Amino acid sequence: MRIVHIKQNGKAVLAARCGDELIDINKVSSDLGTNLVDILAGGKLASLADKLASAGADAVVSGSYTYLSPVEQPGKIICVGLNYADHAKESPYDRPDYPVLFLRVATSLVPHGEPLIAPKCSEQFDYEGEMVAIIGKGGRHIARDKALEHVAGYSVFNEGSVRDYQFKSPQWTSGKNFDGSGGFGPDFVTADELPPGGKGLKIVTRLNGETVQEANTDDMLFPVDEIIAVASEVMTLEAGDVLVLGTPAGVGAFRKPPLWMKDGDVCEVEVEKICCLSNPVKAEA
């Protein structure tokens, strides 16, 4: 099942993607909630699938719309640094033996089709194509062999990073949290449609149509189940929390010469069987 969050006529709508059509979930059932977190927290994904099978023509979304992020206000956005061996090798850091975790904030998120904002204080705006896991069932001290039971589904992320600010201090928070710097979406794809842990999926980033990153999710140093087990030792994971799972080699910062996103560019991130995220780049006013 594929779910998207859209905006139509000034109103947020949660919809299921069924072939070439979008089905308004609220017109299928009014008791499912108005956003993805409501559905996940209420354990309602299975009942939604059943109800979509009997959706009538009046539930089909018609007219123009724009996308919103699959999860509009995640409680937590947990990112994994240096999670592909080739990216760790190209970076100035040693290959980690423990997951490098850091947080992003919701104001950094940009939905599919909307512009990533290149900040006026820097010219070092970099792309990072990543797969995302979204938590469906929360918990603390989650055992690794049970971890994938807590994943509701997957999506796609472009973790725009402002490199000179990222490296101003040992902590990466500043460079990873500029407003409007991270693309997210458009689809939330339920875990049952993908290989366990999102393994074996091709991930590609294109800048202005040119492939700049290409890898496979099998190349992650720390897979999804291990990330969940490690993170849940530290904090309680909750429905709707977003895990951004790391980027492969090819980022602009470590190219010679460096390659930065700039006003007028278009950056796409595509993860096999999930979706393609596309965002133009716009200079900050």
C-alpha positions as CSV (number, residue, x, y, z in Angstrom):
1,M,0.0,0.0,0.0
2,R,1.2,3.5,-0.9
3,I,0.0,6.6,1.0
4,V,0.7,10.2,0.2
5,H,-0.1,13.4,2.0
6,I,-1.3,16.2,-0.3
7,K,-2.8,19.6,-0.2
8,Q,-5.8,20.5,-2.3
9,N,-7.9,23.7,-2.1
10,G,-6.0,24.7,1.0
11,K,-6.8,21.5,2.8
12,A,-4.5,18.6,3.8
13,V,-5.7,15.3,2.5
14,L,-4.3,11.8,3.2
15,A,-4.7,9.6,0.1
16,A,-3.8,6.1,-1.0
17,R,-2.1,5.6,-4.4
18,C,-3.9,3.0,-6.3
19,G,-2.4,2.6,-9.8
20,D,-2.8,6.0,-11.5
21,E,-5.5,7.2,-9.0
22,L,-5.4,8.7,-5.5
23,I,-8.1,7.6,-3.1
24,D,-9.1,10.1,-0.4
25,I,-8.8,8.1,2.8
26,N,-11.3,10.2,4.7
27,K,-14.0,9.4,2.0
28,V,-13.3,5.7,2.5
29,S,-13.6,5.8,6.3
30,S,-14.0,8.8,8.7
31,D,-12.6,6.9,11.7
32,L,-9.0,6.4,10.4
33,G,-7.7,9.8,11.4
34,T,-6.5,12.8,9.3
35,N,-2.8,12.0,9.1
36,L,-0.4,9.1,8.8
37,V,0.6,9.2,12.4
38,D,-3.0,8.8,13.5
39,I,-3.3,5.7,11.4
40,L,0.0,4.2,12.6
41,A,-0.5,5.0,16.2
42,G,-4.0,3.5,16.1
43,G,-2.8,0.3,14.4
44,K,-5.2,1.0,11.5
45,L,-3.1,0.1,8.4
46,A,-4.6,-3.3,8.0
47,S,-8.2,-2.0,8.2
48,L,-7.4,0.8,5.8
49,A,-6.2,-1.8,3.2
50,D,-9.5,-3.7,3.6
51,K,-11.6,-0.5,3.2
52,L,-9.7,0.7,0.1
53,A,-10.7,-2.5,-1.7
54,S,-14.3,-1.2,-1.7
55,A,-13.7,2.4,-2.4
56,G,-16.2,4.0,-4.8
57,A,-15.6,6.5,-7.6
58,D,-16.6,9.4,-5.3
59,A,-13.4,8.8,-3.3
60,V,-11.1,9.4,-6.2
61,V,-9.1,12.6,-5.9
62,S,-9.7,14.9,-8.9
63,G,-8.2,18.3,-9.8
64,S,-4.8,19.7,-9.0
65,Y,-2.9,19.3,-5.7
66,T,0.6,19.7,-4.2
67,Y,2.4,17.2,-2.0
68,L,3.1,17.5,1.7
69,S,5.7,15.4,3.5
70,P,4.5,11.9,4.4
71,V,4.9,12.7,8.1
72,E,4.3,16.5,8.6
73,Q,5.6,16.9,12.1
74,P,7.6,13.8,13.1
75,G,8.3,13.5,16.8
76,K,11.8,12.5,16.0
77,I,14.0,12.6,12.9
78,I,16.9,10.3,13.6
79,C,19.7,10.3,11.0
80,V,22.5,7.9,10.5
81,G,25.9,9.3,9.4
82,L,28.6,7.4,7.5
83,N,26.4,4.4,7.1
84,Y,27.8,3.3,3.7
85,A,31.3,2.0,3.6
86,D,32.2,3.9,0.4
87,H,30.9,7.2,1.8
88,A,32.9,6.7,5.0
89,K,36.0,6.0,2.9
90,E,35.6,9.2,0.9
91,S,35.0,11.3,4.0
92,P,37.7,12.5,6.5
93,Y,36.3,10.2,9.1
94,D,37.2,6.6,10.1
95,R,34.7,3.8,9.3
96,P,32.4,3.7,12.4
97,D,32.1,0.6,14.6
98,Y,28.9,2.1,16.2
99,P,26.1,3.9,14.4
100,V,26.6,7.7,14.1
101,L,23.3,9.1,15.1
102,F,22.2,12.7,15.0
103,L,18.8,14.6,14.9
104,R,17.1,16.8,12.4
105,V,14.2,19.1,13.1
106,A,10.8,19.3,11.3
107,T,11.4,22.8,10.0
108,S,14.2,21.4,7.8
109,L,11.7,19.3,5.8
110,V,10.5,20.0,2.3
111,P,7.9,17.9,0.4
112,H,8.3,16.5,-3.1
113,G,8.1,19.2,-5.8
114,E,8.8,22.1,-3.5
115,P,12.1,23.9,-3.6
116,L,15.1,23.1,-1.4
117,I,16.4,26.4,-0.1
118,A,20.1,27.1,-0.7
119,P,21.1,29.4,2.2
120,K,22.4,32.8,1.5
121,C,25.2,32.4,4.1
122,S,26.9,29.5,2.2
123,E,27.7,28.2,-1.2
124,Q,28.3,24.6,0.1
125,F,24.8,23.1,-0.2
126,D,25.2,19.4,-0.8
127,Y,22.9,16.5,-1.7
128,E,22.6,13.2,0.1
129,G,20.2,10.6,-1.2
130,E,18.8,8.3,1.5
131,M,16.2,5.7,2.2
132,V,13.9,6.3,5.2
133,A,12.2,3.9,7.6
134,I,9.1,5.1,9.4
135,I,8.2,3.6,12.8
136,G,4.7,2.2,13.2
137,K,4.9,0.6,16.6
138,G,6.8,2.3,19.3
139,G,9.0,0.9,22.0
140,R,12.1,1.0,24.2
141,H,14.9,-1.5,24.3
142,I,13.7,-3.2,21.2
143,A,15.5,-6.5,20.4
144,R,17.1,-6.6,17.1
145,D,15.3,-9.8,16.1
146,K,12.0,-8.0,16.7
147,A,13.0,-4.6,15.3
148,L,11.5,-4.9,11.8
149,E,8.1,-5.6,13.4
150,H,8.2,-1.9,14.5
151,V,8.7,-0.6,10.9
152,A,5.4,0.5,9.2
153,G,7.0,1.5,5.9
154,Y,9.6,3.3,3.9
155,S,10.1,6.6,2.0
156,V,12.9,8.7,0.4
157,F,15.0,11.6,1.7
158,N,17.4,14.1,0.3
159,E,19.4,15.2,3.3
160,G,20.6,18.6,2.1
161,S,23.7,19.5,4.1
162,V,25.4,22.8,4.4
163,R,29.0,21.6,4.6
164,D,30.9,24.6,5.9
165,Y,28.4,24.9,8.8
166,Q,28.4,21.2,9.4
167,F,32.2,21.2,10.0
168,K,32.3,24.4,12.1
169,S,32.2,22.2,15.2
170,P,32.4,18.5,16.1
171,Q,28.6,18.4,16.3
172,W,26.9,18.4,12.9
173,T,23.6,20.0,14.0
174,S,24.0,23.3,12.3
175,G,24.8,22.1,8.9
176,K,22.1,19.5,8.9
177,N,19.2,21.7,10.0
178,F,18.9,24.7,7.8
179,D,15.2,25.6,7.2
180,G,13.9,24.0,4.0
181,S,17.1,21.9,3.4
182,G,15.8,18.3,3.4
183,G,13.5,16.8,0.8
184,F,11.1,14.0,2.0
185,G,8.6,11.9,0.2
186,P,6.4,11.7,-1.8
187,D,5.2,8.1,-1.0
188,F,5.0,6.1,2.2
189,V,5.2,2.5,1.1
190,T,4.2,-0.2,3.6
191,A,6.8,-2.6,4.7
192,D,5.0,-5.6,3.3
193,E,5.6,-4.3,-0.3
194,L,9.4,-4.4,0.1
195,P,12.1,-6.8,1.1
196,P,12.6,-7.1,4.9
197,G,14.6,-4.1,6.1
198,G,14.4,-2.5,2.7
199,K,17.4,-4.6,1.7
200,G,18.6,-5.1,-1.9
201,L,17.2,-1.8,-3.3
202,K,19.0,0.4,-5.8
203,I,19.4,4.0,-4.7
204,V,20.3,6.7,-7.1
205,T,20.7,10.5,-6.9
206,R,20.6,12.7,-10.0
207,L,21.6,16.4,-10.2
208,N,20.2,18.1,-13.3
209,G,19.7,14.6,-14.8
210,E,23.2,13.4,-14.2
211,T,23.7,10.5,-11.9
212,V,25.9,11.5,-8.9
213,Q,25.3,8.7,-6.5
214,E,24.4,5.1,-7.2
215,A,24.5,2.2,-4.7
216,N,22.4,-0.5,-3.1
217,T,20.8,-0.6,0.3
218,D,22.7,-3.9,0.9
219,D,25.8,-1.7,1.3
220,M,24.6,-0.1,4.6
221,L,27.1,-0.8,7.4
222,F,24.3,-0.8,10.0
223,P,20.9,-2.2,8.6
224,V,17.5,-1.0,9.7
225,D,17.0,-3.6,12.5
226,E,20.4,-2.7,14.1
227,I,19.6,1.0,13.9
228,I,16.3,0.5,15.7
229,A,17.9,-1.7,18.4
230,V,20.7,0.8,19.1
231,A,18.4,3.9,19.0
232,S,15.8,2.4,21.3
233,E,18.5,1.7,23.9
234,V,18.7,5.5,24.2
235,M,15.2,6.8,23.6
236,T,11.6,5.6,23.2
237,L,10.7,5.3,19.6
238,E,7.1,6.3,18.7
239,A,4.7,5.9,15.8
240,G,5.7,8.4,13.1
241,D,9.3,8.7,14.0
242,V,11.5,8.9,10.9
243,L,14.8,7.1,10.5
244,V,17.0,8.6,7.8
245,L,19.4,5.8,7.0
246,G,22.5,7.2,5.5
247,T,23.9,8.1,2.1
248,P,26.4,6.4,-0.3
249,A,29.5,7.8,-1.9
250,G,29.4,10.6,-4.4
251,V,28.4,13.6,-2.4
252,G,29.4,16.9,-3.7
253,A,31.8,17.8,-0.8
254,F,34.3,15.1,-1.7
255,R,34.4,15.5,-5.4
256,K,37.3,17.3,-7.1
257,P,36.3,20.0,-7.7
258,P,33.4,20.0,-5.2
259,L,29.9,20.0,-6.7
260,W,27.2,22.1,-4.9
261,M,23.5,22.5,-5.4
262,K,22.6,26.0,-6.5
263,D,19.7,28.1,-7.5
264,G,17.9,26.6,-10.6
265,D,19.1,23.1,-10.1
266,V,16.8,20.0,-9.8
267,C,17.8,17.2,-7.6
268,E,16.2,13.7,-7.7
269,V,16.6,10.8,-5.3
270,E,15.1,7.5,-6.4
271,V,15.0,4.3,-4.3
272,E,13.9,1.2,-6.2
273,K,10.3,0.0,-5.5
274,I,9.6,3.0,-3.2
275,C,9.5,6.3,-5.2
276,C,11.4,9.1,-6.8
277,L,11.7,12.4,-4.8
278,S,12.3,15.5,-6.9
279,N,13.0,19.0,-5.7
280,P,14.1,22.2,-7.5
281,V,16.7,24.3,-5.7
282,K,16.0,27.9,-4.9
283,A,18.3,30.6,-3.4
284,E,17.2,32.0,-0.1
285,A,15.6,35.4,-0.5
